[in-house]
Amino acid sequence: MKRKSLLIAAAAAVAFWSGSAVAQSTIKIGVITDRTGNARFYAEPVLSGIRLAAKHINANGGLLGKKIELVIEDDGNKPDVSASKAQKLIDAGVVAIISNSSSTSSQQAQNTTIKTLTPHVTHNGSDSLTRKLKHSCFFQIGPLGSIQIKTLMSYARAKNYKRVALVTDNSALGQIIAKFFKIFLIKSGVKVVVEQVIPAGSKSALPQMQKVRAAKPEAIFQAGILSREMVLFFRAYHQLGLKQQILGSFNLSIPSYLRTAKGLMEGVAFIDAYDPRKPEVQAFIKVYTKEHGKKPYSLPAYGYDDLGVLVQAIKRAGSTDKVKVCAALKATHKWVGVLAAKGTSYSFAKGRAGYPVEGAVVRLIKNNDHGPVVHSGTK
């Protein structure tokens, strides 16, 4: 029995020291993502970008001489769960956390990371994420919603649109996007001559689009997000022979709409955070295509930059000490990632939202694909 006890103790010691060696040989980065909730369609492509960045960095010497280890937790896009997952990651010894579900979940995770000033980044575009809490180590790298809308309005001004239609669905997000579209359109001196809602579960959008046609707008702003109702909108647009340009939100940068509304979106203008003219994007496309066998779009690039902005800060800090990493993140200036328009760069010098004001672009859909950039910036 004594011999058996000694063997068990020896085995436990080996396991303990082996575990410690593994922990010491890696730098842990936590990721809170949505694998089971209603943000999964968005979060999964972003996660693929985070994974690719980690693989690419590890294959090129790692970080501070160590491999990056991603510690991934699923919050199901539930804010209270997101907060508890943040604590679990902190307890697991992560250096920093990336939030990759909704803005509300990211906000709740902040309530946890602020207690230990754990470096925390997200790509979500809510304008209030860096304002609700004075979390000096929480940083936002995606384009703010206001930047996206101002960029689209700048494009509309360049086209000299004066009378427009506004169409959305009755989803909560669709209503919010429509609300802000209308606010910024009015501020820009553009008159909304007709507003229509295509409710979820509709069989057709013809009644709504007939009213749009009767109002004779110069352009149509599409604020909806529901895939099925979006198809009904585009189908009715073509059935009624409408020719006005359609201008859409950032949601149209998600390729699933190209599949569900295949062949119906030619010439549609949409907001994107991703400029294919950039050398950094072209390099990213090569790496991503080699890994996945298909061309990427903006969502995987968000994940790639999420990890990229953390890695550049840790390198400059020369340490995984949280205080030093936070200071290095704050000092981030003129860092060029995959996202944002050609000639722009990230900076946290003026605040914790680092995406450049002039970084969003307007692109056209061509041949059922995300096509060329036709406008950039808010001016």
N, C-alpha and C positions, 0 to 999 in steps of 0.2 A: 504493500500500500504506500509505503514511504517512497519507493522508487517511482511508483506511478504518479504520485503527487509532484515529485521533482520534475518528471517529464512534462507534466501539464504546465507547471510553472515556467519551465524552459521554453515550451512552445508559445506560451502567452507572451513571454518577453521578446521572442523572435518576431511574433506578429506585431507587437507594439513598436519595436524599433524599425521594422520593415515599413509599417504605416507611416512612421515619422519621417523616414527617408524619402518616401514617395511625396509626402506633403512638402518637404523641404526642396524637392527637386522640381516642383511645379509652382506656377503662379495661378491661383484660382480666381477666376472671374465669374461672378454669378449672373444668371440670366433668368428673369421672371417673364415667362411667355404664356400664351394661351394655346393650348393644344386640344381643349375640349369644349370651349365656349364659343360665343358668337363673334369673337374677334379672330378666330382661328384662320379664316381665309386670308386675313391680312398678316397675322403674326407668323405663320409658317414660312412664307417666302422671306420675311425679314430674318428669321432664325437661320435659314439656309445661308444668308449672307454673313451672319455672325460666325457660323461654323466654317465657312470658306475662309474668312479672314484669319481665324485661329489656325487653320490648317496651313495656310500660306505663310504665316509668320513662323510657325513651328518648323516648317520645311526650310526656312531661310535663317536658321540660327536661334529662333526663339526670342524671348524677351529677358534681358539682363542675364543671358546665359541659361535660362530655364525654359521649359515648355509651358505654354498656356494650357490650363485645364478649365474647360467650361463646366460649371456646375449649374444644371438647368432645372428649374422648378415650374410647374404648371399652376397658374392661378385660376384657370377657367374664366378669365375676365371678370372675376368677382373681387371688388375692391377690398373687402375685409380679408379675403384669402390672400390677396396680394401683399397686404401688410404682414401677415404671419409668415409668408414665404420669404419676405425680406429678412425677418428675424432669423429664420432657419438658415439662410445663406450666411448671414453675419456670424452665427454660431459655428458654421462650418469653416470659417476662416477665409472668406473671400476678400480680395483686396478692394473690389468695386462691384457695383451691380448695374446691369442694363435692364430697364423696364421695357417690355415688348408686348403690351396688350392695349387697353384703352387709356385715355387721358385720366379718367376717374380712378382706374386701378393704379396708375403711376402716381397719382396724387396721394393715395392712401399709403403706398409703399414709402413715399417720402416721410410720412409720419414716423416710420420706423427708422429709416436710415439717418434722419436728422439727429437722433439720440446719440449716435456714435460718430457722427460726421463721416459716415461711409461715403466715398465717392459714388455718385449715382447719376447715370445719364439715361436719356430717352430721346426718341426721335419724334414723339407726338407733337402735333402742331397747335395745341390749345394755347391761346395767348395768356391764360391765367396760371399756367403750371409753375412758372417761376415767380409768381407774385403772391400766391396764397400763403406760402411759408417762407420765412427767412432762412432757408436751408442753404448755407454758403457753399455746400459741396454738391448741389444738384444742378445739372446742366442739361440743356435742351439743344439738340443739334438739327432737328427738322425745321422746315419753314413754318413760321407761325401762320395761322389761318388768315390773319390780316394781310400778311405779305402775299399769300396766294391770291386773295380776292383783289387786292390793289394791282397786282400784275395783270390779272384778267381785265380789270377796268382800264388799265393803261392801254392794253391792246384794243379794247372797244373804242377808246378815245381816238386812237390812231386810225381806226376805221371810220370815225366820225358818225357812229351810230347815235341817233337821237331818240328813236322810238323803238322800244323792245318789248318782247313778251317774256314772261317768267313762268316756267313750268316746273313742278316738283311732284313728289308723292306725299303720302301722309305719314311716312316714317318720322321718328323724332329727329334723326340727323338730317333728313331731307328738308324738314321744316326749318331747322336751324340754318342750313346753308342758304335756303331761299330768303330767310329773314335778312341775313347779312348781305346777300346779293342785292336785295332791294335797297338797303341802307346805303351801300356804296354806289349803287346806280344813281340814286337821287342826289347824293353828294357830288357825283360827277356830272350832274346836269342832264342825265338821261331819263326820259319819261317811260315808266312802265305802263304800257297801254292796255295790257291784259294779263291777268294772273290765273293759272289753272292748276288744279291738283288732280293727279291720277291716283285714286285710292288703291291700296293693296287689295288684290283679289279681283281687280277689274277684268272684264272680258275684252274690252276694247278701249282705245284712247281716242277714237274718232270724234266723240262729242266734244271733248276738250280741245282737240286740235282744229276742229271746225271753227270754234270761237277764236282761236289764235289766228287762223287764216282770215276771218272776217275783220279782225283788228288791224291787219296789214302792217305788222311790225317790220323793222329793218333787220332785226336779228332775234334769235330765240335763246334765252339763257335757261339751261337745263340744270336744275339743282337736285334732281332725284338721285337716289342711290339703289333702289330696289331693282334687282336684275330683270325680273319678269315684266314689271311695269315699264322699265326702260325700253325693253323690246317693243312693247305696245306703242310707246311714244314714237320710236323711230319708224315703225311699220305704218302708223297713221300719217306721219310726216310725208312719207313717200306716196302713200295711197292718195293723199290730197294734192300731190304735186307741188308741195312747198319747196322753195329754193333758198330761203333765208339761211344765213350761216347759223349754226348751232354752236354755242359756247358752253362748255361744261366744266365742272369742278375737278379737283384732284382725283376724285373717284374714277374718272374715265381713264386714268393712267394705269389702272389695274386691268391686265389682259383678259380677265374673265368676261368683260363686256364685249370684247372683240369676238369671243366665241358665241355668246348668247345672242348678240345682235349682228352676227356675221353678214357682211355685205351691205349693212344699212347705215354705216357711220362715216362714209367717205366725206372728207373735207371738214369734219367736226374739229373745232379747236378746243384744247383742254390744257389745264394747268399741270405742270410737272416740275419736280425738283431735280431733274436729271437731264443733263445736256450732252447728247451723243457727240457733239463736236469736240469735247474736251479730251486731251490725251489720256488723262486719268481714267475716263470712262472707257475709252478704247482699250486700254490695258486691262481694265476690269472685265470687259466683255470677253477678252481672250481667256482670262483665267477662269471665269464662270462657265463659259462654253466648253472648255476642256474638261471641267469637273462634272458638268451636268448634261452636256450634249445638246444644249439649247441656249438661245440668246436670253440674257437677263433683261430686266427692266428696273424701275426705280426702287421697288420694295426690297429686293436683295441688297441693293446698294445702300439703303438705310442701315441694314444690319452690318454691312462691311464698314461703314463709317462709324457706327456705334462703337465697335471694338477699336477701330483705328484711332479715334480721338482719345480713348483711354490709353492705348499703347504708346502714342507719342508723348503723352503726359508722364507716364511711368518711366519712359526712357529719359526724358529731360529731368525728372526727379532723381533718377539714378537709384531708386529705392521703391519698395512697396509700402513704405510707411504712409498711412492714410493722410496725415497732415501734409506731408511733402507732395503727395499725389494731388491733393486738393489745390495746393498752391500752384502746382504746375498746370493744372486744368485752368485755373483762373488766369494764368499768364499766357494761355493759348492765343496766338495772334498770327494771322496770315497763314494758317494751316490749310492746305489744299487737300480735300478729300475727293471722293468720287462724286458726291452730290454737289449741287449748285452750278450756276451758269459759268461758262468759260470766262476766265479773267477775274473771278471773285474768290473769296476765301473765308474760312471760319475765323471768328474772333470772339473771345469772351471779355474783351477789354471794357466794353460798355455795358455788360450785363451777362446774365447766365443763359440767355437765348443767343446762341452763336451763329445761327444761319444768316448769311449776308442778306441785307434788305433787298439788294438787286439780284439775288441768286435764283429766283424762280423764273421759269420760262413758259411760253405758250407754244405748244406743238400742234401739228395737224395730223389727223388720221389719214393715211394714204395706203391704198391697196390692202385694206383690212389689217394695218399694222400702225404702230406708233411712228409717225413720220417726222419730218424736219421741224426744227425750231424756227418759228416765224416772228417771235418777239421775246424779249427778255427785260426784266426789271420793271419798276413801278413808275418810271418817268415817261 
